[in-house]
Amino acid sequence: MAQFDRIPVTLITGFLGAGKSTLLNALMTHEAFADAAVLVNEFGDVGIDASLIKAVDDKIVTLSTGCVCCAMRGELVTALRDLHFKRVRGQVPEFSRLIIETSGLADPVPILSTLRNEPVTNSVYTIDGIVTVVDGEHGMAHLNERNEAREQVAIADRLLISKVDRVSAHEIDTLCQRLHQINPTADCKTMHHGNVSPELIENCFSPERMSIHDHDHDHDHDHDHNHEPEDKLQDHRDGISATTIAIQPNWSAPAIESRVGLFLRLNEGRVLRLKGLIRTNDGKIWAAHGVRHIGYPLVAMETCPKALENKIVLISDCILENTDLLTGRPDNA
């Protein structure tokens, strides 16, 4: 890369549990994204999402302030500057692209404003595209219930519908029609387990769409970081809370899947997102995922930070019941 070239930035957004990290992991296997740096923002005090992203440990930055749009004047700008200067000084490997994965509750517009209007970031980075992942299974409910989901769709250059193997073609067509009503100019494509052509991600930014939204947003997102016991940490945003719970060790993988599934069903869709990293009684590490009332099969992980083992993050807009299903002693203990 020539010194005067600005680094293209791809912004990956989408509501909680849509499949952003799955897309990112798939992209990192392509040559076009092999030397990308990654900035991950997540909602909650425990940073699990960064551990779900593979192969970029030396070029990954995590922001856990709860909402990257609120952090834009501080932590986001600092992270972007630091990453650039570390690259210049050779403290991180050279990278020719930056991917920002937002939290599922972030408004993308202020991030774009920061990249374009803050002098240092604007001189180093240039926005290359806004990709919004839409949950094929729960996307219609998210659009009906959550303004954040509608905002993320409205600003997108590309809309990628995930989990198409879990719903009918008619449901996908109906969702596409709804997405077109919100954003008639964005291309809408489907993807399976995050697999898309890199050409769908590169060079898709629309300056015209940016000009429509090019104004400062007034945010009243109130982040209340409560200092609670280690086994129950909470973060809040607009009535939504992220609660981290510690689970007992020595579960079996089938027991984890069973308990997580039962917990989600008993809460009847009130869990916006469940994610966790669990070391089972055979020494293996698994990632657990759930959205609303659906639990997904465990995903094998090669490793994870010791501090995140046997932690589950629950994101919801109400008090959840039956958490003892997750915190109690395993049946096989």
Phi and psi restraints in degrees (value plus and minus 20) as a CYANA .aco file:
   2 ALA   PHI     -89.5   -49.5
   2 ALA   PSI     133.0   173.0
   3 GLN   PHI     -82.2   -42.2
   3 GLN   PSI     -50.7   -10.7
   4 PHE   PHI    -105.8   -65.8
   4 PHE   PSI     -27.4    12.6
   5 ASP   PHI     -92.1   -52.1
   5 ASP   PSI     112.4   152.4
   6 ARG   PHI    -103.9   -63.9
   6 ARG   PSI     129.4   169.4
   7 ILE   PHI    -101.6   -61.6
   7 ILE   PSI     103.1   143.1
   8 PRO   PHI     -89.5   -49.5
   8 PRO   PSI     119.7   159.7
   9 VAL   PHI    -136.3   -96.3
   9 VAL   PSI     106.2   146.2
  10 THR   PHI    -124.9   -84.9
  10 THR   PSI     104.9   144.9
  11 LEU   PHI    -121.5   -81.5
  11 LEU   PSI      98.2   138.2
  12 ILE   PHI    -125.9   -85.9
  12 ILE   PSI      98.8   138.8
  13 THR   PHI    -150.7  -110.7
  13 THR   PSI     156.9   196.9
  14 GLY   PHI     128.9   168.9
  14 GLY   PSI     133.0   173.0
  15 PHE   PHI     -90.0   -50.0
  15 PHE   PSI     148.4   188.4
  16 LEU   PHI     -71.8   -31.8
  16 LEU   PSI     105.4   145.4
  17 GLY   PHI      59.3    99.3
  17 GLY   PSI      -9.8    30.2
  18 ALA   PHI     -89.3   -49.3
  18 ALA   PSI     -51.0   -11.0
  19 GLY   PHI     102.7   142.7
  19 GLY   PSI       8.0    48.0
  20 LYS   PHI     -84.9   -44.9
  20 LYS   PSI     -66.4   -26.4
  21 SER   PHI     -87.1   -47.1
  21 SER   PSI     -53.4   -13.4
  22 THR   PHI     -83.0   -43.0
  22 THR   PSI     -64.3   -24.3
  23 LEU   PHI     -81.7   -41.7
  23 LEU   PSI     -64.8   -24.8
  24 LEU   PHI     -82.6   -42.6
  24 LEU   PSI     -64.1   -24.1
  25 ASN   PHI     -80.5   -40.5
  25 ASN   PSI     -60.3   -20.3
  26 ALA   PHI     -86.8   -46.8
  26 ALA   PSI     -60.4   -20.4
  27 LEU   PHI     -82.3   -42.3
  27 LEU   PSI     -56.9   -16.9
  28 MET   PHI     -88.7   -48.7
  28 MET   PSI     -30.3     9.7
  29 THR   PHI    -105.7   -65.7
  29 THR   PSI     -31.0     9.0
  30 HIS   PHI    -108.6   -68.6
  30 HIS   PSI     125.1   165.1
  31 GLU   PHI     -79.1   -39.1
  31 GLU   PSI     -55.5   -15.5
  32 ALA   PHI     -83.5   -43.5
  32 ALA   PSI     -43.2    -3.2
  33 PHE   PHI    -136.2   -96.2
  33 PHE   PSI     -11.9    28.1
  34 ALA   PHI     -83.6   -43.6
  34 ALA   PSI     -50.5   -10.5
  35 ASP   PHI    -126.8   -86.8
  35 ASP   PSI       6.1    46.1
  36 ALA   PHI     -99.4   -59.4
  36 ALA   PSI     127.2   167.2
  37 ALA   PHI    -115.0   -75.0
  37 ALA   PSI     136.8   176.8
  38 VAL   PHI    -151.5  -111.5
  38 VAL   PSI     113.5   153.5
  39 LEU   PHI    -137.6   -97.6
  39 LEU   PSI     102.7   142.7
  40 VAL   PHI    -133.3   -93.3
  40 VAL   PSI     107.6   147.6
  41 ASN   PHI    -133.5   -93.5
  41 ASN   PSI     113.6   153.6
  42 GLU   PHI    -158.1  -118.1
  42 GLU   PSI     140.4   180.4
  43 PHE   PHI    -116.4   -76.4
  43 PHE   PSI      97.9   137.9
  44 GLY   PHI     107.8   147.8
  44 GLY   PSI     145.3   185.3
  45 ASP   PHI    -101.9   -61.9
  45 ASP   PSI     -38.4     1.6
  46 VAL   PHI    -130.3   -90.3
  46 VAL   PSI     100.6   140.6
  47 GLY   PHI    -106.5   -66.5
  47 GLY   PSI      61.7   101.7
  48 ILE   PHI    -102.8   -62.8
  48 ILE   PSI     -55.9   -15.9
  49 ASP   PHI     -77.0   -37.0
  49 ASP   PSI     -60.8   -20.8
  50 ALA   PHI     -81.4   -41.4
  50 ALA   PSI     -51.5   -11.5
  51 SER   PHI     -95.0   -55.0
  51 SER   PSI     -33.6     6.4
  52 LEU   PHI    -107.4   -67.4
  52 LEU   PSI     -25.5    14.5
  53 ILE   PHI    -120.7   -80.7
  53 ILE   PSI     109.5   149.5
  54 LYS   PHI    -118.0   -78.0
  54 LYS   PSI     129.0   169.0
  55 ALA   PHI      53.1    93.1
  55 ALA   PSI      -9.8    30.2
  56 VAL   PHI    -149.3  -109.3
  56 VAL   PSI      10.7    50.7
  57 ASP   PHI     -75.8   -35.8
  57 ASP   PSI     -56.0   -16.0
  58 ASP   PHI    -104.3   -64.3
  58 ASP   PSI     -22.0    18.0
  59 LYS   PHI    -153.2  -113.2
  59 LYS   PSI      18.5    58.5
  60 ILE   PHI    -142.8  -102.8
  60 ILE   PSI     116.7   156.7
  61 VAL   PHI    -143.1  -103.1
  61 VAL   PSI     114.9   154.9
  62 THR   PHI    -135.5   -95.5
  62 THR   PSI     110.5   150.5
  63 LEU   PHI    -133.3   -93.3
  63 LEU   PSI     103.1   143.1
  64 SER   PHI    -139.4   -99.4
  64 SER   PSI      19.9    59.9
  65 THR   PHI    -102.7   -62.7
  65 THR   PSI     -25.6    14.4
  66 GLY   PHI      84.2   124.2
  66 GLY   PSI     -61.1   -21.1
  67 CYS   PHI    -170.4  -130.4
  67 CYS   PSI      91.3   131.3
  68 VAL   PHI     -84.6   -44.6
  68 VAL   PSI     -46.7    -6.7
  69 CYS   PHI     -89.4   -49.4
  69 CYS   PSI     -50.1   -10.1
  70 CYS   PHI     -96.7   -56.7
  70 CYS   PSI     -46.9    -6.9
  71 ALA   PHI    -105.7   -65.7
  71 ALA   PSI     -19.9    20.1
  72 MET   PHI     -83.0   -43.0
  72 MET   PSI     -53.0   -13.0
  73 ARG   PHI     -96.7   -56.7
  73 ARG   PSI     -34.2     5.8
  74 GLY   PHI    -145.2  -105.2
  74 GLY   PSI    -105.7   -65.7
  75 GLU   PHI     -83.9   -43.9
  75 GLU   PSI     -58.9   -18.9
  76 LEU   PHI     -84.1   -44.1
  76 LEU   PSI     -69.4   -29.4
  77 VAL   PHI     -81.8   -41.8
  77 VAL   PSI     -64.1   -24.1
  78 THR   PHI     -80.5   -40.5
  78 THR   PSI     -63.2   -23.2
  79 ALA   PHI     -83.1   -43.1
  79 ALA   PSI     -62.6   -22.6
  80 LEU   PHI     -85.0   -45.0
  80 LEU   PSI     -61.6   -21.6
  81 ARG   PHI     -84.5   -44.5
  81 ARG   PSI     -68.5   -28.5
  82 ASP   PHI     -81.4   -41.4
  82 ASP   PSI     -61.0   -21.0
  83 LEU   PHI     -82.8   -42.8
  83 LEU   PSI     -60.4   -20.4
  84 HIS   PHI     -84.3   -44.3
  84 HIS   PSI     -67.9   -27.9
  85 PHE   PHI     -88.9   -48.9
  85 PHE   PSI     -53.1   -13.1
  86 LYS   PHI     -85.3   -45.3
  86 LYS   PSI     -56.6   -16.6
  87 ARG   PHI     -84.8   -44.8
  87 ARG   PSI     -64.4   -24.4
  88 VAL   PHI     -82.0   -42.0
  88 VAL   PSI     -60.1   -20.1
  89 ARG   PHI    -103.3   -63.3
  89 ARG   PSI     -22.3    17.7
  90 GLY   PHI      58.3    98.3
  90 GLY   PSI      -3.8    36.2
  91 GLN   PHI    -101.0   -61.0
  91 GLN   PSI     -37.1     2.9
  92 VAL   PHI    -149.9  -109.9
  92 VAL   PSI     134.7   174.7
  93 PRO   PHI     -79.7   -39.7
  93 PRO   PSI     131.7   171.7
  94 GLU   PHI     -78.3   -38.3
  94 GLU   PSI     118.9   158.9
  95 PHE   PHI    -156.5  -116.5
  95 PHE   PSI     125.8   165.8
  96 SER   PHI    -131.4   -91.4
  96 SER   PSI     -18.0    22.0
  97 ARG   PHI    -172.6  -132.6
  97 ARG   PSI     126.7   166.7
  98 LEU   PHI    -139.2   -99.2
  98 LEU   PSI     112.6   152.6
  99 ILE   PHI    -132.9   -92.9
  99 ILE   PSI     106.5   146.5
 100 ILE   PHI    -128.3   -88.3
 100 ILE   PSI      96.2   136.2
 101 GLU   PHI    -119.3   -79.3
 101 GLU   PSI      93.6   133.6
 102 THR   PHI    -101.3   -61.3
 102 THR   PSI     145.5   185.5
 103 SER   PHI     -88.8   -48.8
 103 SER   PSI     141.0   181.0
 104 GLY   PHI     -88.6   -48.6
 104 GLY   PSI     -26.4    13.6
 105 LEU   PHI    -132.2   -92.2
 105 LEU   PSI     -14.3    25.7
 106 ALA   PHI    -100.5   -60.5
 106 ALA   PSI     122.8   162.8
 107 ASP   PHI    -107.9   -67.9
 107 ASP   PSI      99.1   139.1
 108 PRO   PHI     -90.0   -50.0
 108 PRO   PSI     -42.9    -2.9
 109 VAL   PHI     -79.6   -39.6
 109 VAL   PSI     -68.4   -28.4
 110 PRO   PHI     -82.7   -42.7
 110 PRO   PSI     -48.0    -8.0
 111 ILE   PHI     -85.3   -45.3
 111 ILE   PSI     -63.5   -23.5
 112 LEU   PHI     -82.3   -42.3
 112 LEU   PSI     -61.9   -21.9
 113 SER   PHI     -81.4   -41.4
 113 SER   PSI     -60.1   -20.1
 114 THR   PHI     -83.1   -43.1
 114 THR   PSI     -66.1   -26.1
 115 LEU   PHI     -82.9   -42.9
 115 LEU   PSI     -53.2   -13.2
 116 ARG   PHI    -109.8   -69.8
 116 ARG   PSI     -51.3   -11.3
 117 ASN   PHI    -126.7   -86.7
 117 ASN   PSI     -42.3    -2.3
 118 GLU   PHI     -99.1   -59.1
 118 GLU   PSI     104.9   144.9
 119 PRO   PHI     -74.8   -34.8
 119 PRO   PSI     -68.2   -28.2
 120 VAL   PHI     -88.2   -48.2
 120 VAL   PSI     -66.6   -26.6
 121 THR   PHI     -85.4   -45.4
 121 THR   PSI     -56.8   -16.8
 122 ASN   PHI     -87.9   -47.9
 122 ASN   PSI     -50.7   -10.7
 123 SER   PHI     -97.2   -57.2
 123 SER   PSI     -40.3    -0.3
 124 VAL   PHI    -124.9   -84.9
 124 VAL   PSI     -57.9   -17.9
 125 TYR   PHI    -137.8   -97.8
 125 TYR   PSI     133.6   173.6
 126 THR   PHI    -159.0  -119.0
 126 THR   PSI     115.9   155.9
 127 ILE   PHI     -90.3   -50.3
 127 ILE   PSI     112.3   152.3
 128 ASP   PHI    -131.8   -91.8
 128 ASP   PSI     -35.8     4.2
 129 GLY   PHI     147.2   187.2
 129 GLY   PSI     129.5   169.5
 130 ILE   PHI    -134.7   -94.7
 130 ILE   PSI      95.2   135.2
 131 VAL   PHI    -131.9   -91.9
 131 VAL   PSI     101.2   141.2
 132 THR   PHI    -129.5   -89.5
 132 THR   PSI     103.5   143.5
 133 VAL   PHI    -110.4   -70.4
 133 VAL   PSI     109.0   149.0
 134 VAL   PHI    -135.3   -95.3
 134 VAL   PSI     109.2   149.2
 135 ASP   PHI     -90.0   -50.0
 135 ASP   PSI      92.3   132.3
 136 GLY   PHI     -84.6   -44.6
 136 GLY   PSI     -45.3    -5.3
 137 GLU   PHI    -107.9   -67.9
 137 GLU   PSI     -59.2   -19.2
 138 HIS   PHI    -139.0   -99.0
 138 HIS   PSI     -15.7    24.3
 139 GLY   PHI     -80.5   -40.5
 139 GLY   PSI     -60.0   -20.0
 140 MET   PHI     -83.7   -43.7
 140 MET   PSI     -61.7   -21.7
 141 ALA   PHI     -83.9   -43.9
 141 ALA   PSI     -61.4   -21.4
 142 HIS   PHI     -81.6   -41.6
 142 HIS   PSI     -63.2   -23.2
 143 LEU   PHI     -85.4   -45.4
 143 LEU   PSI     -55.6   -15.6
 144 ASN   PHI     -91.5   -51.5
 144 ASN   PSI     -52.7   -12.7
 145 GLU   PHI    -125.9   -85.9
 145 GLU   PSI     -44.9    -4.9
 146 ARG   PHI    -144.2  -104.2
 146 ARG   PSI     101.5   141.5
 147 ASN   PHI     -83.7   -43.7
 147 ASN   PSI     -53.1   -13.1
 148 GLU   PHI     -79.0   -39.0
 148 GLU   PSI     -61.2   -21.2
 149 ALA   PHI     -83.8   -43.8
 149 ALA   PSI     -59.6   -19.6
 150 ARG   PHI     -88.7   -48.7
 150 ARG   PSI     -59.2   -19.2
 151 GLU   PHI     -82.1   -42.1
 151 GLU   PSI     -62.2   -22.2
 152 GLN   PHI     -85.1   -45.1
 152 GLN   PSI     -55.9   -15.9
 153 VAL   PHI     -90.8   -50.8
 153 VAL   PSI     -60.9   -20.9
 154 ALA   PHI     -83.6   -43.6
 154 ALA   PSI     -51.1   -11.1
 155 ILE   PHI    -111.8   -71.8
 155 ILE   PSI     -25.0    15.0
 156 ALA   PHI     -93.7   -53.7
 156 ALA   PSI     126.8   166.8
 157 ASP   PHI    -110.7   -70.7
 157 ASP   PSI     -53.4   -13.4
 158 ARG   PHI    -149.2  -109.2
 158 ARG   PSI     117.5   157.5
 159 LEU   PHI    -134.9   -94.9
 159 LEU   PSI     102.3   142.3
 160 LEU   PHI    -136.2   -96.2
 160 LEU   PSI      98.8   138.8
 161 ILE   PHI    -111.8   -71.8
 161 ILE   PSI     103.4   143.4
 162 SER   PHI    -118.0   -78.0
 162 SER   PSI     153.0   193.0
 163 LYS   PHI      38.2    78.2
 163 LYS   PSI      13.4    53.4
 164 VAL   PHI     -88.3   -48.3
 164 VAL   PSI     -37.0     3.0
 165 ASP   PHI     -97.8   -57.8
 165 ASP   PSI     -27.8    12.2
 166 ARG   PHI    -123.9   -83.9
 166 ARG   PSI     -22.4    17.6
 167 VAL   PHI    -156.2  -116.2
 167 VAL   PSI     147.7   187.7
 168 SER   PHI    -102.2   -62.2
 168 SER   PSI     142.2   182.2
 169 ALA   PHI     -81.2   -41.2
 169 ALA   PSI     -56.2   -16.2
 170 HIS   PHI     -82.9   -42.9
 170 HIS   PSI     -62.1   -22.1
 171 GLU   PHI     -84.3   -44.3
 171 GLU   PSI     -58.0   -18.0
 172 ILE   PHI     -85.4   -45.4
 172 ILE   PSI     -63.4   -23.4
 173 ASP   PHI     -81.2   -41.2
 173 ASP   PSI     -62.2   -22.2
 174 THR   PHI     -83.8   -43.8
 174 THR   PSI     -61.2   -21.2
 175 LEU   PHI     -85.4   -45.4
 175 LEU   PSI     -62.0   -22.0
 176 CYS   PHI     -79.4   -39.4
 176 CYS   PSI     -60.4   -20.4
 177 GLN   PHI     -82.8   -42.8
 177 GLN   PSI     -60.9   -20.9
 178 ARG   PHI     -85.5   -45.5
 178 ARG   PSI     -62.2   -22.2
 179 LEU   PHI     -83.3   -43.3
 179 LEU   PSI     -58.7   -18.7
 180 HIS   PHI     -86.1   -46.1
 180 HIS   PSI     -52.9   -12.9
 181 GLN   PHI     -84.5   -44.5
 181 GLN   PSI     -58.3   -18.3
 182 ILE   PHI     -97.0   -57.0
 182 ILE   PSI     -60.7   -20.7
 183 ASN   PHI    -160.1  -120.1
 183 ASN   PSI      68.0   108.0
 184 PRO   PHI     -93.6   -53.6
 184 PRO   PSI     -30.7     9.3
 185 THR   PHI    -119.0   -79.0
 185 THR   PSI     -32.4     7.6
 186 ALA   PHI    -105.1   -65.1
 186 ALA   PSI     118.9   158.9
 187 ASP   PHI     -88.9   -48.9
 187 ASP   PSI     117.9   157.9
 188 CYS   PHI    -138.1   -98.1
 188 CYS   PSI      98.8   138.8
 189 LYS   PHI    -148.5  -108.5
 189 LYS   PSI     141.4   181.4
 190 THR   PHI    -124.7   -84.7
 190 THR   PSI     137.0   177.0
 191 MET   PHI    -162.9  -122.9
 191 MET   PSI     133.2   173.2
 192 HIS   PHI    -138.9   -98.9
 192 HIS   PSI      94.8   134.8
 193 HIS   PHI      34.1    74.1
 193 HIS   PSI      17.8    57.8
 194 GLY   PHI      60.5   100.5
 194 GLY   PSI     -20.6    19.4
 195 ASN   PHI    -101.3   -61.3
 195 ASN   PSI      89.6   129.6
 196 VAL   PHI    -158.1  -118.1
 196 VAL   PSI     139.4   179.4
 197 SER   PHI     -91.8   -51.8
 197 SER   PSI     115.9   155.9
 198 PRO   PHI     -76.0   -36.0
 198 PRO   PSI     -46.6    -6.6
 199 GLU   PHI     -84.2   -44.2
 199 GLU   PSI     -43.5    -3.5
 200 LEU   PHI     -93.1   -53.1
 200 LEU   PSI     -39.9     0.1
 201 ILE   PHI    -119.4   -79.4
 201 ILE   PSI     -56.8   -16.8
 202 GLU   PHI     -97.4   -57.4
 202 GLU   PSI     126.0   166.0
 203 ASN   PHI      33.0    73.0
 203 ASN   PSI      24.8    64.8
 204 CYS   PHI    -133.3   -93.3
 204 CYS   PSI     -11.3    28.7
 205 PHE   PHI     -91.0   -51.0
 205 PHE   PSI     118.6   158.6
 206 SER   PHI    -131.4   -91.4
 206 SER   PSI      87.1   127.1
 207 PRO   PHI     -79.7   -39.7
 207 PRO   PSI     -51.7   -11.7
 208 GLU   PHI     -82.3   -42.3
 208 GLU   PSI     -60.4   -20.4
 209 ARG   PHI     -87.9   -47.9
 209 ARG   PSI     -55.3   -15.3
 210 MET   PHI     -83.4   -43.4
 210 MET   PSI     -59.1   -19.1
 211 SER   PHI     -86.6   -46.6
 211 SER   PSI     -50.2   -10.2
 212 ILE   PHI     -85.1   -45.1
 212 ILE   PSI     -55.8   -15.8
 213 HIS   PHI    -126.5   -86.5
 213 HIS   PSI      -7.1    32.9
 214 ASP   PHI    -102.0   -62.0
 214 ASP   PSI      58.3    98.3
 215 HIS   PHI    -174.2  -134.2
 215 HIS   PSI     141.0   181.0
 216 ASP   PHI     -96.4   -56.4
 216 ASP   PSI     117.6   157.6
 217 HIS   PHI    -116.4   -76.4
 217 HIS   PSI     116.4   156.4
 218 ASP   PHI    -111.3   -71.3
 218 ASP   PSI     100.5   140.5
 219 HIS   PHI    -131.4   -91.4
 219 HIS   PSI     112.0   152.0
 220 ASP   PHI    -133.1   -93.1
 220 ASP   PSI       8.1    48.1
 221 HIS   PHI     -85.2   -45.2
 221 HIS   PSI      96.4   136.4
 222 ASP   PHI    -120.1   -80.1
 222 ASP   PSI      89.8   129.8
 223 HIS   PHI    -114.7   -74.7
 223 HIS   PSI      95.1   135.1
 224 ASP   PHI    -134.4   -94.4
 224 ASP   PSI      75.7   115.7
 225 HIS   PHI    -106.2   -66.2
 225 HIS   PSI      77.7   117.7
 226 ASN   PHI     -96.6   -56.6
 226 ASN   PSI     120.5   160.5
 227 HIS   PHI    -114.0   -74.0
 227 HIS   PSI      69.5   109.5
 228 GLU   PHI    -128.9   -88.9
 228 GLU   PSI     153.0   193.0
 229 PRO   PHI     -75.1   -35.1
 229 PRO   PSI     135.7   175.7
 230 GLU   PHI     -78.8   -38.8
 230 GLU   PSI     -49.7    -9.7
 231 ASP   PHI    -107.0   -67.0
 231 ASP   PSI     -13.4    26.6
 232 LYS   PHI    -176.1  -136.1
 232 LYS   PSI      63.0   103.0
 233 LEU   PHI    -121.1   -81.1
 233 LEU   PSI     121.2   161.2
 234 GLN   PHI    -150.1  -110.1
 234 GLN   PSI     129.2   169.2
 235 ASP   PHI    -154.7  -114.7
 235 ASP   PSI     125.9   165.9
 236 HIS   PHI    -147.6  -107.6
 236 HIS   PSI     125.8   165.8
 237 ARG   PHI    -173.1  -133.1
 237 ARG   PSI      96.3   136.3
 238 ASP   PHI      27.7    67.7
 238 ASP   PSI      26.4    66.4
 239 GLY   PHI      65.7   105.7
 239 GLY   PSI     -25.3    14.7
 240 ILE   PHI    -121.4   -81.4
 240 ILE   PSI     114.0   154.0
 241 SER   PHI    -138.6   -98.6
 241 SER   PSI     125.3   165.3
 242 ALA   PHI    -131.6   -91.6
 242 ALA   PSI      95.9   135.9
 243 THR   PHI    -133.4   -93.4
 243 THR   PSI     107.8   147.8
 244 THR   PHI    -122.6   -82.6
 244 THR   PSI     106.5   146.5
 245 ILE   PHI    -140.6  -100.6
 245 ILE   PSI     125.7   165.7
 246 ALA   PHI    -117.3   -77.3
 246 ALA   PSI     113.0   153.0
 247 ILE   PHI    -126.1   -86.1
 247 ILE   PSI     138.6   178.6
 248 GLN   PHI     -87.0   -47.0
 248 GLN   PSI     125.8   165.8
 249 PRO   PHI     -94.6   -54.6
 249 PRO   PSI     154.0   194.0
 250 ASN   PHI      52.5    92.5
 250 ASN   PSI       8.8    48.8
 251 TRP   PHI     -96.2   -56.2
 251 TRP   PSI     135.4   175.4
 252 SER   PHI    -111.1   -71.1
 252 SER   PSI     137.7   177.7
 253 ALA   PHI     -81.0   -41.0
 253 ALA   PSI     -66.3   -26.3
 254 PRO   PHI     -80.4   -40.4
 254 PRO   PSI     -55.1   -15.1
 255 ALA   PHI     -86.7   -46.7
 255 ALA   PSI     -60.0   -20.0
 256 ILE   PHI     -81.3   -41.3
 256 ILE   PSI     -70.1   -30.1
 257 GLU   PHI     -78.5   -38.5
 257 GLU   PSI     -62.0   -22.0
 258 SER   PHI     -85.8   -45.8
 258 SER   PSI     -67.0   -27.0
 259 ARG   PHI     -86.2   -46.2
 259 ARG   PSI     -63.6   -23.6
 260 VAL   PHI     -81.4   -41.4
 260 VAL   PSI     -65.1   -25.1
 261 GLY   PHI     -80.9   -40.9
 261 GLY   PSI     -63.7   -23.7
 262 LEU   PHI     -85.6   -45.6
 262 LEU   PSI     -62.6   -22.6
 263 PHE   PHI     -78.5   -38.5
 263 PHE   PSI     -65.2   -25.2
 264 LEU   PHI     -86.4   -46.4
 264 LEU   PSI     -61.2   -21.2
 265 ARG   PHI     -85.9   -45.9
 265 ARG   PSI     -60.8   -20.8
 266 LEU   PHI     -86.5   -46.5
 266 LEU   PSI     -47.4    -7.4
 267 ASN   PHI    -107.7   -67.7
 267 ASN   PSI     -19.0    21.0
 268 GLU   PHI      31.5    71.5
 268 GLU   PSI      27.3    67.3
 269 GLY   PHI      65.9   105.9
 269 GLY   PSI     -16.8    23.2
 270 ARG   PHI    -100.6   -60.6
 270 ARG   PSI     -31.7     8.3
 271 VAL   PHI    -106.5   -66.5
 271 VAL   PSI      88.3   128.3
 272 LEU   PHI     -87.9   -47.9
 272 LEU   PSI     -53.9   -13.9
 273 ARG   PHI    -179.5  -139.5
 273 ARG   PSI     115.6   155.6
 274 LEU   PHI    -144.8  -104.8
 274 LEU   PSI     113.6   153.6
 275 LYS   PHI    -168.9  -128.9
 275 LYS   PSI     121.5   161.5
 276 GLY   PHI    -178.8  -138.8
 276 GLY   PSI     141.4   181.4
 277 LEU   PHI    -144.2  -104.2
 277 LEU   PSI     101.4   141.4
 278 ILE   PHI    -149.3  -109.3
 278 ILE   PSI     111.5   151.5
 279 ARG   PHI    -116.7   -76.7
 279 ARG   PSI      98.6   138.6
 280 THR   PHI    -107.0   -67.0
 280 THR   PSI     156.0   196.0
 281 ASN   PHI     -90.0   -50.0
 281 ASN   PSI     -27.6    12.4
 282 ASP   PHI    -117.7   -77.7
 282 ASP   PSI     -11.4    28.6
 283 GLY   PHI      66.7   106.7
 283 GLY   PSI     -26.1    13.9
 284 LYS   PHI    -100.5   -60.5
 284 LYS   PSI     135.8   175.8
 285 ILE   PHI    -131.5   -91.5
 285 ILE   PSI     114.5   154.5
 286 TRP   PHI    -150.0  -110.0
 286 TRP   PSI     126.7   166.7
 287 ALA   PHI    -120.4   -80.4
 287 ALA   PSI     109.4   149.4
 288 ALA   PHI    -125.2   -85.2
 288 ALA   PSI     118.3   158.3
 289 HIS   PHI    -155.3  -115.3
 289 HIS   PSI     125.2   165.2
 290 GLY   PHI    -175.7  -135.7
 290 GLY   PSI     128.0   168.0
 291 VAL   PHI    -155.7  -115.7
 291 VAL   PSI     104.0   144.0
 292 ARG   PHI      36.1    76.1
 292 ARG   PSI    -140.2  -100.2
 293 HIS   PHI    -117.1   -77.1
 293 HIS   PSI     -13.2    26.8
 294 ILE   PHI    -128.1   -88.1
 294 ILE   PSI     105.9   145.9
 295 GLY   PHI    -122.2   -82.2
 295 GLY   PSI     119.8   159.8
 296 TYR   PHI    -124.0   -84.0
 296 TYR   PSI     138.3   178.3
 297 PRO   PHI     -77.3   -37.3
 297 PRO   PSI     125.2   165.2
 298 LEU   PHI     -81.3   -41.3
 298 LEU   PSI     126.5   166.5
 299 VAL   PHI    -133.2   -93.2
 299 VAL   PSI     105.8   145.8
 300 ALA   PHI     -88.2   -48.2
 300 ALA   PSI     117.0   157.0
 301 MET   PHI    -138.4   -98.4
 301 MET   PSI     126.0   166.0
 302 GLU   PHI     -95.0   -55.0
 302 GLU   PSI     -58.0   -18.0
 303 THR   PHI    -181.9  -141.9
 303 THR   PSI     150.1   190.1
 304 CYS   PHI    -181.6  -141.6
 304 CYS   PSI     135.1   175.1
 305 PRO   PHI     -77.6   -37.6
 305 PRO   PSI     119.5   159.5
 306 LYS   PHI     -75.5   -35.5
 306 LYS   PSI     -57.1   -17.1
 307 ALA   PHI     -87.2   -47.2
 307 ALA   PSI     -37.8     2.2
 308 LEU   PHI    -118.7   -78.7
 308 LEU   PSI     -26.5    13.5
 309 GLU   PHI     -83.0   -43.0
 309 GLU   PSI     118.2   158.2
 310 ASN   PHI      38.1    78.1
 310 ASN   PSI      20.3    60.3
 311 LYS   PHI    -140.0  -100.0
 311 LYS   PSI     118.4   158.4
 312 ILE   PHI    -145.7  -105.7
 312 ILE   PSI     112.4   152.4
 313 VAL   PHI    -124.4   -84.4
 313 VAL   PSI     108.9   148.9
 314 LEU   PHI    -136.3   -96.3
 314 LEU   PSI     104.1   144.1
 315 ILE   PHI    -134.3   -94.3
 315 ILE   PSI     104.8   144.8
 316 SER   PHI    -175.8  -135.8
 316 SER   PSI     142.9   182.9
 317 ASP   PHI    -126.4   -86.4
 317 ASP   PSI      -1.1    38.9
 318 CYS   PHI    -174.3  -134.3
 318 CYS   PSI     153.5   193.5
 319 ILE   PHI     -95.6   -55.6
 319 ILE   PSI     109.4   149.4
 320 LEU   PHI    -113.5   -73.5
 320 LEU   PSI     128.4   168.4
 321 GLU   PHI    -126.9   -86.9
 321 GLU   PSI     142.2   182.2
 322 ASN   PHI      44.2    84.2
 322 ASN   PSI      10.0    50.0
 323 THR   PHI     -86.0   -46.0
 323 THR   PSI     -36.4     3.6
 324 ASP   PHI     -84.5   -44.5
 324 ASP   PSI     -38.5     1.5
 325 LEU   PHI     -82.9   -42.9
 325 LEU   PSI     -48.6    -8.6
 326 LEU   PHI    -115.5   -75.5
 326 LEU   PSI     -50.2   -10.2
 327 THR   PHI    -114.6   -74.6
 327 THR   PSI     -33.6     6.4
 328 GLY   PHI     -92.4   -52.4
 328 GLY   PSI     154.6   194.6
 329 ARG   PHI     -91.7   -51.7
 329 ARG   PSI     122.3   162.3
 330 PRO   PHI     -84.9   -44.9
 330 PRO   PSI     132.9   172.9
 331 ASP   PHI     -83.7   -43.7
 331 ASP   PSI     -49.2    -9.2
 332 ASN   PHI    -113.9   -73.9
 332 ASN   PSI      -9.3    30.7
